[in-house]
Amino acid sequence: LMLNKPRGTVTTANDERGRDTVYALFADAGLPWIAPVGRLDKASEGLLLFSNDSEWAARISAPESQIEKTYHVQVDRLPDADLLARIQAGVRDDDEWLAARSVMELRRGEKNAWLEIVLDEGRNRQIRRLLAAFDISVLRLIRVAIGPLQLDNLAKGQWRDLGDDEIRALDRLPT
């Protein structure tokens, strides 16, 4: 399944603090057991996959799969080309190297900009940590694609089944 995860929901079945979970969005669907394929933190939104095939999910979410994940990120500044290049090149954070496959500006306003950041591995809060290393705050973070799968016009909080062609497209990616 593909879900457009709304901001403010947590990617867990039961939350000890009583926060809204992504599973509430499937409450009346009559689905079998499903689990998230990867995660998005509470403040992030966008494309999140679910499956009841744990082997497939492990293959898709494994760091060595290097499946590209594309994010649109609103930041609290107007970056120049040099800063974008430095973000893409990466930085060491707590003995961990954080970098992006690509970083480009999508659009800018008077005080902030939207970036497209592509990752080929998913580390915990990787984009937030990478940008914080450059003293950049994330105002909004939306995952818009996983490999060939695009969020497109799926409304927030809505979900749909993946088509056989979409599953095959993910399976054909190098892992």
Secondary structure, DSSP 8 states (H G I E B T S, - for coil): -EEEE-TT-BSSSS-TT---BGGGGGTTS-----EEES---TT-EEEEEEES-HHHHHHHH-GGG---EEEEEEESS---HHHHHHHHH-EEETTEEE--SEEEEEEE-SS-EEEEEEESS--TTHHHHHHHTTT--EEEEEEEEETTEE-TT--TT-EE---HHHHHHHHHS--
